[in-house]
Amino acid sequence: MTSCTRNILTALSVAGALHTVAAQYDAPTYSGYTLLWSADFSGTAGALPSTSNWNIRTGYLGVNDEWEEYTSSNANLQLSGGSTLQIVPWTNSATEYGWTSARIESVDSWTPASGVVTRVEAEIDFGTNAASTKQGYWPAFWMLAESYRTGAETWPECGELDILEMIDGVLTGYGTAHCGDDCNDDDDDEGLQSSIAVPNDSWHTWRLEWDRTSGNWETETIKWYMDGEAFQTLTGSEFSEAVWTNLAHSPYYVILNLAVGGSWPGDPNSATVDGYGAMMEIGYVAVYQS
């Protein structure tokens, strides 16, 4: 198995901040920002990601009409040996719906602090198989409110922020907020969503920022980016204060997964190909504060 490689980036300006990558797949440094937390994926090929950073979910979760059973097998979840993490879907006739994949959730959660910008981002690549062979795939980089994990609130009122979702291998990235009726979750759970064309299936940086610098909840924002280009902005004044508190003032944890099948992408078909050409590959995940 060969791991993906890329050229080391030199300093460049992104959204007005100096962005420098010191080494492949390290979390970058940004002028004016402090790195609160990061997870790289250096280590021996075939090893699982660090359980000090990640909870590995297993089993069939029974959500969204999905087909996959999540496992902790390194067939589905492994360090590449090239400082990346690979989430790989496979057909498996021993499972209920014939598919396995992987899902990890950060052990920590982070509360967007008043008066600053809080940034969550990851660098992600996708397998090289053609889109015509990816029917039914649903990779995602997203966050749920800690109140959901503790059982204090139910979905979608707790709050969900999807930083990146891709469907069926089509080169479109979706960013979505779920929060209940205020987020259009009363009909088919669509949420408030925007999208951006993805230029290729190589490495791209996906980011969400909570901006609480205004000192007024009504003018605070949540903004989605691909490679520094904003493609969705939500403002506090669009919501009730209680809903905005859930979306922008409450702790969230990070999730990375590759679902198979489901209400949005539809089911895999006879052309769907499993394996490394269909994988989701992650270079780093990081949380920053201005």
Backbone as CSV, one residue per row, in Angstrom:
resi,resn,N_x,N_y,N_z,CA_x,CA_y,CA_z,C_x,C_y,C_z
1,MET,0.852,-1.183,0.000,0.000,0.000,0.000,0.891,1.236,0.000
2,THR,0.597,2.184,-0.821,1.356,3.426,-0.863,0.528,4.534,-0.257
3,SER,1.150,5.393,0.517,0.440,6.526,1.113,0.565,7.728,0.196
4,CYS,-0.434,8.623,0.313,-0.416,9.827,-0.503,0.686,10.759,-0.036
5,THR,1.271,11.467,-0.959,2.281,12.467,-0.626,1.887,13.779,-1.244
6,ARG,2.500,14.826,-0.780,2.229,16.134,-1.349,3.451,16.994,-1.192
7,ASN,3.480,18.091,-1.911,4.561,19.039,-1.769,4.374,19.847,-0.507
8,ILE,5.481,20.165,0.153,5.420,21.027,1.322,5.043,22.429,0.863
9,LEU,4.079,23.021,1.534,3.614,24.353,1.172,4.558,25.400,1.727
10,THR,4.717,26.463,0.997,5.442,27.617,1.490,4.465,28.611,2.068
11,ALA,5.017,29.670,2.637,4.149,30.654,3.296,3.226,31.288,2.278
12,LEU,1.965,31.422,2.640,1.006,32.087,1.772,-0.047,32.739,2.636
13,SER,-0.738,33.702,2.050,-1.765,34.429,2.782,-3.095,33.738,2.604
14,VAL,-3.779,33.446,3.720,-5.096,32.848,3.696,-5.991,33.671,4.602
15,ALA,-7.045,34.262,4.013,-8.027,35.034,4.773,-7.357,36.070,5.663
16,GLY,-6.291,36.688,5.146,-5.647,37.776,5.850,-4.656,37.344,6.908
17,ALA,-4.426,36.023,7.068,-3.487,35.544,8.075,-2.348,34.814,7.395
18,LEU,-1.141,34.895,7.990,0.011,34.194,7.440,-0.112,32.715,7.768
19,HIS,-0.044,31.893,6.744,-0.249,30.449,6.894,1.015,29.758,6.438
20,THR,1.666,29.013,7.360,2.912,28.344,7.039,2.844,26.894,7.479
21,VAL,3.178,25.992,6.589,3.244,24.582,6.937,4.710,24.213,7.089
22,ALA,5.076,23.767,8.301,6.478,23.483,8.571,6.883,22.120,8.041
23,ALA,5.961,21.190,8.033,6.262,19.839,7.564,4.975,19.213,7.071
24,GLN,5.110,18.161,6.315,3.936,17.519,5.759,2.964,17.116,6.855
25,TYR,1.713,17.540,6.693,0.596,17.137,7.533,0.652,17.624,8.973
26,ASP,1.627,18.450,9.347,1.557,19.106,10.642,0.467,20.157,10.608
27,ALA,-0.179,20.409,11.753,-1.115,21.518,11.827,-0.349,22.818,11.579
28,PRO,-0.823,23.670,10.681,-0.097,24.896,10.371,-0.194,25.904,11.508
29,THR,0.701,26.893,11.481,0.612,28.026,12.388,0.009,29.201,11.645
30,TYR,-0.777,30.005,12.355,-1.415,31.182,11.780,-1.083,32.388,12.631
31,SER,-0.653,33.459,12.001,-0.372,34.697,12.719,-1.633,35.176,13.421
32,GLY,-1.519,35.472,14.707,-2.655,35.960,15.477,-3.496,34.874,16.100
33,TYR,-3.126,33.597,15.899,-3.893,32.481,16.443,-3.009,31.584,17.307
34,THR,-3.605,31.067,18.374,-2.961,30.088,19.239,-3.538,28.706,18.940
35,LEU,-2.664,27.733,18.807,-3.104,26.357,18.582,-3.539,25.774,19.921
36,LEU,-4.847,25.501,20.072,-5.377,24.930,21.300,-5.188,23.420,21.366
37,TRP,-5.317,22.772,20.224,-5.275,21.304,20.178,-5.011,20.877,18.750
38,SER,-4.261,19.812,18.589,-4.087,19.254,17.248,-3.859,17.755,17.350
39,ALA,-4.224,17.081,16.304,-3.983,15.645,16.177,-3.352,15.409,14.818
40,ASP,-2.079,14.969,14.843,-1.513,14.483,13.588,-1.589,12.964,13.611
41,PHE,-1.171,12.365,12.530,-1.353,10.927,12.406,-0.050,10.244,12.038
42,SER,1.049,10.727,12.670,2.326,10.051,12.517,2.301,8.753,13.306
43,GLY,3.062,7.790,12.856,3.117,6.503,13.531,3.285,5.366,12.553
44,THR,3.294,4.178,13.079,3.544,2.983,12.286,2.359,2.651,11.396
45,ALA,2.635,2.322,10.160,1.571,1.931,9.239,0.766,0.780,9.815
46,GLY,-0.564,0.913,9.764,-1.446,-0.118,10.267,-1.908,0.083,11.689
47,ALA,-1.266,1.012,12.418,-1.684,1.273,13.797,-2.979,2.078,13.807
48,LEU,-3.704,2.003,14.926,-4.901,2.805,15.105,-4.526,4.204,15.596
49,PRO,-5.403,5.202,15.395,-5.120,6.534,15.917,-5.120,6.522,17.444
50,SER,-4.443,7.504,18.030,-4.272,7.566,19.474,-5.612,7.657,20.199
51,THR,-5.814,6.768,21.167,-7.051,6.814,21.949,-7.015,7.920,23.001
52,SER,-5.886,8.586,23.170,-5.872,9.780,24.021,-6.545,10.956,23.317
53,ASN,-6.601,10.911,22.002,-7.275,11.955,21.217,-8.639,11.535,20.707
54,TRP,-8.818,10.226,20.441,-10.000,9.785,19.692,-10.713,8.620,20.359
55,ASN,-12.034,8.704,20.396,-12.881,7.555,20.690,-13.236,6.883,19.369
56,ILE,-13.085,5.577,19.288,-13.409,4.821,18.082,-14.787,4.202,18.271
57,ARG,-15.753,4.649,17.485,-17.106,4.094,17.572,-17.173,2.780,16.805
58,THR,-17.892,1.832,17.345,-18.041,0.555,16.666,-19.504,0.129,16.662
59,GLY,-19.832,-0.739,15.715,-21.167,-1.287,15.635,-22.013,-0.613,14.572
60,TYR,-23.213,-1.101,14.434,-24.186,-0.518,13.513,-25.001,0.501,14.296
61,LEU,-24.917,1.771,13.922,-25.526,2.838,14.705,-26.995,3.054,14.377
62,GLY,-27.471,2.540,13.253,-28.887,2.618,12.932,-29.391,4.029,12.660
63,VAL,-28.587,4.844,11.989,-28.989,6.217,11.680,-29.024,6.439,10.174
64,ASN,-29.900,7.303,9.730,-29.931,7.781,8.334,-30.089,6.675,7.288
65,ASP,-30.577,5.515,7.675,-30.706,4.377,6.756,-29.367,3.933,6.182
66,GLU,-28.297,4.145,6.940,-26.965,3.777,6.454,-26.750,2.268,6.508
67,TRP,-25.786,1.797,5.736,-25.501,0.376,5.610,-24.287,-0.088,6.405
68,GLU,-23.371,0.817,6.727,-22.080,0.388,7.263,-22.169,-0.055,8.724
69,GLU,-21.329,-1.007,9.076,-21.028,-1.322,10.469,-19.653,-0.745,10.759
70,TYR,-19.550,0.094,11.775,-18.268,0.688,12.123,-17.432,-0.299,12.929
71,THR,-16.141,-0.349,12.630,-15.248,-1.288,13.312,-13.998,-0.556,13.797
72,SER,-13.252,-1.246,14.650,-11.935,-0.768,15.070,-10.830,-1.556,14.385
73,SER,-11.170,-2.279,13.333,-10.182,-3.033,12.567,-9.310,-2.083,11.765
74,ASN,-8.026,-2.404,11.685,-7.163,-1.543,10.863,-7.392,-1.750,9.377
75,ALA,-8.275,-2.658,9.005,-8.712,-2.720,7.608,-9.550,-1.484,7.277
76,ASN,-10.273,-0.965,8.263,-11.130,0.205,8.062,-10.519,1.500,8.571
77,LEU,-9.612,1.403,9.537,-9.085,2.596,10.209,-7.622,2.366,10.530
78,GLN,-6.736,3.171,9.925,-5.321,2.939,10.166,-4.490,4.179,9.867
79,LEU,-3.365,4.267,10.581,-2.327,5.198,10.182,-1.667,4.652,8.920
80,SER,-1.367,5.558,7.999,-0.820,5.119,6.710,0.665,4.815,6.771
81,GLY,1.362,5.319,7.809,2.816,5.271,7.821,3.421,6.476,7.136
82,GLY,2.580,7.307,6.516,3.026,8.545,5.864,2.404,9.766,6.507
83,SER,2.115,9.677,7.814,1.581,10.787,8.624,0.157,11.169,8.245
84,THR,-0.621,10.194,7.811,-2.041,10.425,7.550,-2.864,9.322,8.198
85,LEU,-4.161,9.584,8.313,-5.121,8.592,8.773,-6.002,8.199,7.613
86,GLN,-6.243,6.906,7.451,-7.069,6.403,6.357,-8.319,5.718,6.904
87,ILE,-9.480,6.170,6.439,-10.756,5.529,6.741,-11.218,4.861,5.453
88,VAL,-11.321,3.534,5.480,-11.474,2.758,4.246,-12.745,1.904,4.324
89,PRO,-13.666,2.051,3.371,-14.862,1.201,3.353,-14.594,-0.118,2.630
90,TRP,-15.167,-1.190,3.177,-15.022,-2.507,2.550,-16.365,-3.230,2.561
91,THR,-16.605,-4.014,1.521,-17.742,-4.935,1.556,-17.407,-6.081,2.508
92,ASN,-18.439,-6.550,3.218,-18.230,-7.628,4.184,-19.556,-8.352,4.360
93,SER,-19.645,-9.545,3.819,-20.905,-10.283,3.814,-21.319,-10.750,5.207
94,ALA,-20.407,-10.675,6.182,-20.729,-11.109,7.537,-21.521,-10.052,8.309
95,THR,-21.649,-8.838,7.757,-22.364,-7.770,8.446,-23.804,-7.703,7.959
96,GLU,-24.627,-6.963,8.691,-26.061,-6.940,8.419,-26.379,-6.438,7.018
97,TYR,-25.682,-5.376,6.584,-25.965,-4.800,5.271,-24.795,-4.921,4.298
98,GLY,-23.759,-5.649,4.697,-22.702,-5.978,3.752,-21.558,-5.000,3.643
99,TRP,-21.440,-4.042,4.612,-20.368,-3.048,4.520,-19.781,-2.756,5.891
100,THR,-18.467,-2.459,5.915,-17.814,-1.947,7.112,-17.098,-0.645,6.783
101,SER,-16.921,0.192,7.808,-16.188,1.449,7.663,-15.735,1.867,9.055
102,ALA,-15.398,3.151,9.233,-14.897,3.607,10.532,-15.402,5.004,10.853
103,ARG,-15.469,5.266,12.165,-15.879,6.574,12.682,-15.100,6.844,13.970
104,ILE,-14.503,8.033,14.060,-13.813,8.433,15.287,-14.361,9.770,15.755
105,GLU,-14.331,9.966,17.085,-14.841,11.186,17.700,-13.795,11.696,18.691
106,SER,-13.545,12.993,18.694,-12.535,13.533,19.589,-12.928,13.323,21.049
107,VAL,-11.953,12.966,21.872,-12.186,12.829,23.305,-12.549,14.191,23.903
108,ASP,-11.850,15.230,23.458,-12.066,16.585,23.967,-13.196,17.281,23.220
109,SER,-13.714,18.317,23.825,-14.643,19.233,23.164,-14.187,20.655,23.465
110,TRP,-14.663,21.609,22.662,-14.202,22.990,22.762,-15.389,23.940,22.704
111,THR,-15.362,24.949,23.599,-16.407,25.965,23.644,-15.902,27.229,22.971
112,PRO,-16.604,27.751,21.959,-16.195,29.020,21.345,-16.231,30.136,22.388
113,ALA,-15.096,30.751,22.654,-14.997,31.728,23.737,-15.477,33.105,23.292
114,SER,-16.004,33.862,24.232,-16.455,35.224,23.964,-15.274,36.116,23.610
115,GLY,-15.453,36.974,22.620,-14.455,37.975,22.286,-13.359,37.526,21.347
116,VAL,-13.394,36.265,20.894,-12.334,35.755,20.022,-12.941,34.954,18.875
117,VAL,-12.083,34.565,17.935,-12.446,33.634,16.866,-11.922,32.253,17.253
118,THR,-12.785,31.258,17.178,-12.387,29.868,17.386,-12.488,29.143,16.049
119,ARG,-11.420,28.471,15.674,-11.291,27.861,14.346,-11.060,26.360,14.496
120,VAL,-11.816,25.563,13.743,-11.625,24.113,13.693,-11.373,23.742,12.238
121,GLU,-10.283,23.031,11.964,-9.986,22.702,10.566,-9.288,21.364,10.447
122,ALA,-9.334,20.833,9.238,-8.653,19.579,8.914,-8.239,19.613,7.456
123,GLU,-7.193,18.869,7.152,-6.766,18.681,5.759,-7.181,17.278,5.336
124,ILE,-7.902,17.206,4.224,-8.549,15.956,3.836,-8.351,15.693,2.348
125,ASP,-8.184,14.431,2.026,-8.044,13.954,0.655,-9.004,12.779,0.486
126,PHE,-9.331,12.461,-0.748,-10.224,11.341,-1.010,-9.584,10.379,-1.999
127,GLY,-10.028,9.134,-1.959,-9.468,8.106,-2.823,-9.594,8.449,-4.292
128,THR,-8.731,7.850,-5.078,-8.580,8.218,-6.483,-9.564,7.526,-7.425
129,ASN,-10.442,6.668,-6.903,-11.430,6.045,-7.777,-12.338,7.088,-8.408
130,ALA,-12.839,6.801,-9.591,-13.747,7.716,-10.289,-15.059,7.837,-9.523
131,ALA,-15.698,8.988,-9.663,-16.981,9.221,-8.998,-18.009,8.165,-9.395
132,SER,-17.910,7.649,-10.590,-18.868,6.641,-11.055,-18.810,5.352,-10.240
133,THR,-17.728,5.176,-9.448,-17.583,3.979,-8.613,-17.839,4.267,-7.133
134,LYS,-18.344,5.481,-6.817,-18.502,5.884,-5.414,-19.963,6.103,-5.015
135,GLN,-20.897,5.551,-5.767,-22.296,5.656,-5.386,-22.499,5.108,-3.964
136,GLY,-23.156,5.903,-3.121,-23.447,5.478,-1.762,-22.453,5.917,-0.716
137,TYR,-21.349,6.552,-1.104,-20.350,6.982,-0.119,-20.691,8.365,0.424
138,TRP,-20.428,8.528,1.737,-20.825,9.743,2.442,-19.761,10.090,3.495
139,PRO,-18.591,10.566,3.079,-17.562,10.968,4.049,-17.911,12.314,4.676
140,ALA,-17.488,12.496,5.937,-17.856,13.723,6.641,-16.814,14.095,7.694
141,PHE,-16.625,15.411,7.844,-15.848,16.048,8.909,-16.827,17.004,9.571
142,TRP,-17.204,16.729,10.833,-18.326,17.451,11.418,-18.213,17.503,12.932
143,MET,-19.174,18.205,13.562,-19.163,18.369,15.004,-20.575,18.227,15.570
144,LEU,-20.642,17.675,16.772,-21.880,17.625,17.539,-21.665,18.323,18.878
145,ALA,-22.752,18.880,19.417,-22.683,19.509,20.722,-22.393,18.469,21.802
146,GLU,-21.577,18.839,22.764,-21.274,17.952,23.878,-22.543,17.548,24.631
147,SER,-23.540,18.419,24.615,-24.805,18.107,25.303,-25.481,16.875,24.710
148,TYR,-25.219,16.587,23.448,-25.759,15.363,22.835,-25.022,14.141,23.368
149,ARG,-23.705,14.248,23.476,-22.910,13.106,23.948,-23.242,12.763,25.402
150,THR,-23.528,13.774,26.206,-23.849,13.527,27.618,-25.306,13.139,27.826
151,GLY,-26.128,13.297,26.774,-27.544,12.976,26.901,-28.387,14.102,27.455
152,ALA,-27.790,15.298,27.624,-28.539,16.429,28.177,-29.549,16.981,27.180
153,GLU,-29.251,16.847,25.877,-30.160,17.337,24.841,-30.231,16.314,23.722
154,THR,-31.316,16.352,22.976,-31.498,15.457,21.846,-31.191,16.191,20.543
155,TRP,-31.004,15.396,19.485,-30.760,15.947,18.151,-32.112,16.250,17.500
156,PRO,-32.236,17.338,16.738,-31.196,18.273,16.313,-31.071,19.526,17.178
157,GLU,-31.944,19.659,18.214,-31.934,20.878,19.009,-30.594,21.119,19.701
158,CYS,-29.852,20.057,19.973,-28.546,20.197,20.622,-27.586,21.032,19.788
159,GLY,-27.677,20.879,18.450,-26.770,21.553,17.531,-25.807,20.596,16.858
160,GLU,-25.711,20.711,15.554,-24.744,19.954,14.747,-24.196,20.887,13.692
161,LEU,-22.875,20.856,13.488,-22.220,21.694,12.486,-21.365,20.796,11.605
162,ASP,-21.791,20.628,10.360,-21.081,19.779,9.397,-20.122,20.656,8.601
163,ILE,-18.830,20.479,8.839,-17.821,21.314,8.184,-17.632,20.886,6.739
164,LEU,-17.662,19.587,6.495,-17.545,19.051,5.136,-18.309,17.752,5.035
165,GLU,-19.157,17.655,4.028,-19.715,16.385,3.604,-19.599,16.314,2.086
166,MET,-19.319,15.120,1.576,-19.327,14.881,0.138,-20.196,13.661,-0.132
167,ILE,-20.855,13.660,-1.267,-21.844,12.644,-1.569,-21.521,11.973,-2.903
168,ASP,-21.446,10.630,-2.891,-21.322,9.835,-4.116,-20.096,10.194,-4.950
169,GLY,-19.048,10.708,-4.312,-17.829,11.032,-5.031,-17.896,12.275,-5.887
170,VAL,-19.035,12.967,-5.889,-19.170,14.196,-6.676,-18.350,15.301,-6.015
171,LEU,-17.619,16.071,-6.807,-16.702,17.078,-6.265,-17.447,18.350,-5.873
172,THR,-18.298,18.208,-4.876,-18.999,19.314,-4.244,-18.887,19.129,-2.746
173,GLY,-18.446,20.179,-2.040,-18.360,20.131,-0.587,-19.536,20.859,0.024
174,TYR,-20.173,20.249,1.013,-21.345,20.826,1.672,-21.013,21.201,3.110
175,GLY,-21.486,22.380,3.531,-21.413,22.801,4.920,-22.821,23.031,5.424
176,THR,-23.149,22.489,6.601,-24.537,22.484,7.062,-24.608,22.715,8.558
177,ALA,-25.653,23.433,8.991,-25.987,23.554,10.412,-27.331,22.897,10.650
178,HIS,-27.421,22.128,11.740,-28.683,21.549,12.199,-28.954,22.058,13.608
179,CYS,-30.194,22.482,13.856,-30.515,22.991,15.197,-31.998,22.900,15.526
180,GLY,-32.797,22.251,14.694,-34.234,22.218,14.898,-34.942,23.094,13.878
181,ASP,-36.107,23.582,14.240,-36.929,24.346,13.289,-36.201,25.556,12.731
182,ASP,-35.380,26.235,13.550,-34.657,27.415,13.071,-33.654,27.069,11.979
183,CYS,-33.292,25.805,11.899,-32.322,25.353,10.892,-32.973,24.490,9.821
184,ASN,-34.283,24.647,9.636,-34.977,23.921,8.575,-34.918,22.417,8.788
185,ASP,-34.889,21.999,10.065,-34.859,20.573,10.366,-36.243,19.995,10.619
186,ASP,-37.279,20.765,10.342,-38.622,20.261,10.567,-39.153,19.460,9.386
187,ASP,-38.438,19.485,8.256,-38.884,18.778,7.057,-37.685,18.105,6.404
188,ASP,-37.573,16.795,6.581,-36.497,16.003,5.972,-35.112,16.341,6.515
189,ASP,-35.030,17.049,7.630,-33.748,17.314,8.291,-32.710,17.918,7.349
190,GLU,-33.132,18.849,6.522,-32.222,19.415,5.527,-31.171,20.335,6.143
191,GLY,-31.529,21.037,7.214,-30.602,21.977,7.809,-30.404,23.210,6.945
192,LEU,-29.528,24.101,7.402,-29.139,25.284,6.638,-27.822,24.958,5.947
193,GLN,-27.842,24.918,4.636,-26.727,24.336,3.885,-26.312,25.207,2.721
194,SER,-24.990,25.266,2.521,-24.420,25.832,1.298,-23.358,24.868,0.793
195,SER,-22.904,25.084,-0.436,-21.925,24.167,-1.024,-20.897,24.944,-1.821
196,ILE,-19.817,24.258,-2.146,-18.740,24.855,-2.941,-18.188,23.773,-3.868
197,ALA,-17.856,24.171,-5.090,-17.229,23.245,-6.033,-15.813,22.939,-5.562
198,VAL,-15.456,21.659,-5.581,-14.124,21.222,-5.174,-13.312,21.007,-6.453
199,PRO,-12.164,21.664,-6.592,-11.460,21.624,-7.886,-10.914,20.258,-8.281
200,ASN,-10.623,19.410,-7.286,-10.094,18.069,-7.571,-10.212,17.244,-6.307
201,ASP,-9.895,15.957,-6.401,-10.019,15.091,-5.223,-8.704,14.958,-4.473
202,SER,-7.820,15.970,-4.600,-6.573,16.003,-3.860,-6.783,16.690,-2.524
203,TRP,-5.700,17.120,-1.875,-5.767,17.683,-0.531,-6.391,19.069,-0.524
204,HIS,-7.321,19.263,0.419,-7.924,20.577,0.645,-8.127,20.776,2.143
205,THR,-8.100,22.041,2.554,-8.292,22.394,3.952,-9.718,22.874,4.167
206,TRP,-10.399,22.239,5.108,-11.790,22.545,5.425,-11.850,23.129,6.825
207,ARG,-12.585,24.233,6.984,-12.534,24.996,8.226,-13.902,25.533,8.584
208,LEU,-14.149,25.585,9.896,-15.293,26.321,10.436,-14.776,27.298,11.475
209,GLU,-15.306,28.533,11.460,-14.932,29.549,12.439,-16.167,30.099,13.144
210,TRP,-16.094,30.120,14.467,-17.034,30.906,15.269,-16.384,32.256,15.538
211,ASP,-17.002,33.341,15.138,-16.467,34.673,15.389,-17.341,35.367,16.430
212,ARG,-16.810,35.472,17.647,-17.535,36.105,18.744,-16.856,37.408,19.174
213,THR,-16.181,38.062,18.227,-15.431,39.271,18.561,-16.301,40.508,18.675
214,SER,-17.538,40.466,18.209,-18.373,41.672,18.185,-18.890,42.071,19.561
215,GLY,-18.959,41.117,20.493,-19.503,41.418,21.809,-21.018,41.458,21.852
216,ASN,-21.664,41.091,20.751,-23.123,41.095,20.653,-23.538,39.814,19.947
217,TRP,-24.312,38.967,20.615,-24.629,37.673,20.043,-25.321,37.785,18.687
218,GLU,-26.079,38.858,18.460,-26.816,39.000,17.205,-25.905,39.245,16.006
219,THR,-24.705,39.748,16.235,-23.775,40.019,15.128,-22.616,39.021,15.083
220,GLU,-22.607,38.051,15.978,-21.630,36.967,15.892,-21.913,36.109,14.656
221,THR,-20.903,35.396,14.182,-21.074,34.584,12.973,-20.459,33.199,13.141
222,ILE,-20.964,32.281,12.324,-20.327,30.989,12.075,-20.069,30.931,10.579
223,LYS,-18.831,30.606,10.201,-18.468,30.680,8.783,-17.726,29.418,8.371
224,TRP,-18.019,28.947,7.158,-17.419,27.743,6.570,-16.440,28.142,5.463
225,TYR,-15.322,27.398,5.356,-14.299,27.682,4.353,-13.774,26.403,3.713
226,MET,-13.387,26.503,2.441,-12.523,25.539,1.780,-11.296,26.279,1.292
227,ASP,-10.112,25.843,1.702,-8.847,26.470,1.271,-8.877,27.982,1.456
228,GLY,-9.471,28.442,2.546,-9.509,29.863,2.845,-10.612,30.639,2.163
229,GLU,-11.407,29.989,1.316,-12.515,30.655,0.626,-13.816,30.373,1.373
230,ALA,-14.476,31.424,1.865,-15.724,31.259,2.603,-16.847,30.866,1.657
231,PHE,-17.694,29.922,2.109,-18.818,29.539,1.263,-20.151,29.461,2.011
232,GLN,-20.148,29.723,3.302,-21.412,29.873,4.028,-21.160,30.688,5.293
233,THR,-22.081,31.605,5.604,-22.010,32.391,6.831,-23.388,32.433,7.480
234,LEU,-23.451,32.129,8.761,-24.657,32.281,9.562,-24.401,33.345,10.614
235,THR,-25.423,34.157,10.899,-25.310,35.272,11.848,-26.338,35.089,12.950
236,GLY,-25.957,35.486,14.169,-26.815,35.275,15.316,-28.223,35.811,15.152
237,SER,-28.357,36.943,14.476,-29.663,37.580,14.323,-30.649,36.737,13.515
238,GLU,-30.163,35.709,12.814,-31.052,34.820,12.053,-31.780,33.823,12.951
239,PHE,-31.420,33.766,14.236,-31.906,32.739,15.136,-32.440,33.357,16.426
240,SER,-33.118,32.540,17.213,-33.428,32.969,18.578,-32.144,32.914,19.407
241,GLU,-32.114,33.655,20.506,-30.904,33.657,21.331,-30.620,32.269,21.897
242,ALA,-31.672,31.527,22.255,-31.468,30.188,22.816,-30.838,29.248,21.790
243,VAL,-31.305,29.319,20.544,-30.737,28.465,19.496,-29.300,28.880,19.204
244,TRP,-29.047,30.181,19.137,-27.677,30.638,18.869,-26.727,30.223,19.993
245,THR,-27.219,30.223,21.211,-26.391,29.765,22.325,-25.960,28.323,22.113
246,ASN,-26.874,27.480,21.638,-26.514,26.092,21.349,-25.525,25.991,20.200
247,LEU,-25.691,26.810,19.180,-24.833,26.731,17.994,-23.464,27.359,18.205
248,ALA,-23.385,28.431,18.989,-22.162,29.244,18.989,-21.557,29.511,20.359
249,HIS,-22.219,29.107,21.435,-21.680,29.374,22.770,-21.480,28.093,23.569
250,SER,-21.635,26.955,22.953,-21.637,25.678,23.660,-20.504,24.778,23.168
251,PRO,-20.042,23.823,23.996,-18.929,22.963,23.582,-19.332,21.965,22.502
252,TYR,-18.398,21.742,21.569,-18.576,20.800,20.468,-17.379,19.861,20.388
253,TYR,-17.635,18.644,19.903,-16.557,17.699,19.644,-16.540,17.334,18.166
254,VAL,-15.379,16.857,17.702,-15.123,16.617,16.281,-15.371,15.149,15.934
255,ILE,-15.936,14.927,14.752,-16.199,13.577,14.251,-15.645,13.454,12.826
256,LEU,-15.022,12.334,12.545,-14.582,11.965,11.197,-15.153,10.591,10.895
257,ASN,-15.854,10.460,9.782,-16.385,9.142,9.431,-16.629,9.050,7.929
258,LEU,-16.777,7.820,7.474,-17.165,7.565,6.095,-18.344,6.602,6.147
259,ALA,-19.539,7.158,5.946,-20.752,6.338,5.931,-20.940,5.714,4.548
260,VAL,-21.696,4.638,4.513,-22.020,3.951,3.259,-23.537,3.816,3.184
261,GLY,-24.100,4.300,2.097,-25.545,4.293,1.968,-26.169,5.378,2.825
262,GLY,-27.484,5.434,2.819,-28.155,6.422,3.646,-29.134,7.260,2.858
263,SER,-29.909,8.032,3.607,-31.003,8.796,3.022,-30.533,9.871,2.049
264,TRP,-29.315,10.352,2.203,-28.829,11.396,1.289,-28.130,10.809,0.061
265,PRO,-27.075,10.014,0.208,-26.398,9.514,-1.001,-27.139,8.406,-1.715
266,GLY,-28.059,7.722,-1.023,-28.666,6.537,-1.591,-27.778,5.328,-1.375
267,ASP,-28.212,4.187,-1.830,-27.507,2.938,-1.572,-26.365,2.730,-2.564
268,PRO,-25.340,1.969,-2.165,-24.344,1.524,-3.144,-25.019,0.713,-4.242
269,ASN,-24.390,0.656,-5.404,-24.933,-0.157,-6.495,-23.855,-1.078,-7.036
270,SER,-24.147,-1.738,-8.132,-23.221,-2.743,-8.666,-21.908,-2.136,-9.150
271,ALA,-21.887,-0.819,-9.378,-20.663,-0.158,-9.826,-19.804,0.345,-8.670
272,THR,-20.337,0.310,-7.439,-19.608,0.841,-6.290,-18.423,-0.062,-5.958
273,VAL,-17.249,0.555,-5.833,-16.007,-0.179,-5.575,-15.507,0.172,-4.182
274,ASP,-15.169,-0.842,-3.390,-14.660,-0.600,-2.039,-13.144,-0.423,-2.059
275,GLY,-12.540,-0.246,-0.882,-11.089,-0.234,-0.771,-10.472,1.143,-0.769
276,TYR,-9.135,1.153,-0.931,-8.357,2.383,-0.756,-8.704,3.462,-1.767
277,GLY,-9.157,3.087,-2.942,-9.540,4.092,-3.929,-10.785,4.858,-3.554
278,ALA,-11.487,4.377,-2.523,-12.704,5.030,-2.053,-12.519,5.666,-0.680
279,MET,-11.307,5.669,-0.154,-11.090,6.066,1.236,-11.200,7.573,1.441
280,MET,-11.317,7.933,2.708,-11.184,9.300,3.205,-9.856,9.346,3.955
281,GLU,-8.978,10.287,3.595,-7.651,10.359,4.201,-7.472,11.728,4.840
282,ILE,-6.968,11.739,6.073,-6.871,12.972,6.844,-5.417,13.213,7.227
283,GLY,-4.951,14.452,7.025,-3.581,14.794,7.373,-3.440,15.299,8.798
284,TYR,-4.327,16.164,9.233,-4.324,16.670,10.600,-5.703,17.215,10.925
285,VAL,-5.981,17.374,12.202,-7.141,18.094,12.699,-6.639,19.053,13.751
286,ALA,-7.143,20.301,13.760,-6.617,21.291,14.693,-7.703,22.264,15.130
287,VAL,-7.526,22.785,16.350,-8.422,23.791,16.906,-7.572,24.989,17.319
288,TYR,-7.994,26.197,16.910,-7.254,27.420,17.165,-8.162,28.462,17.833
289,GLN,-7.483,29.440,18.458,-8.214,30.593,19.007,-7.406,31.856,18.762
290,SER,-8.102,32.908,18.342,-7.397,34.164,18.078,-7.029,34.863,19.378
